[in-house]
């Protein structure tokens, strides 16, 4: 990606699961829906985070799932 800009970042845990798929927020699906054909299927029952990030040069994103 370019070294500067605003990004919508979707992080999906490969280990942590949601207690219920009802925890998936409709607002999150509306945000990521334009980028994925089946956003709900992509998330499945895994914990996830939707982040709005401003990137300025080299930066490592660290996402922790509780």
Secondary structure, 3 states (H helix, E strand, C coil): CCCEEEEEEEEEEEEEECCCHHHCCHHHHHHHHHHCCCHHHHHCCEEEEEEEEEEECCCCCCCCCC
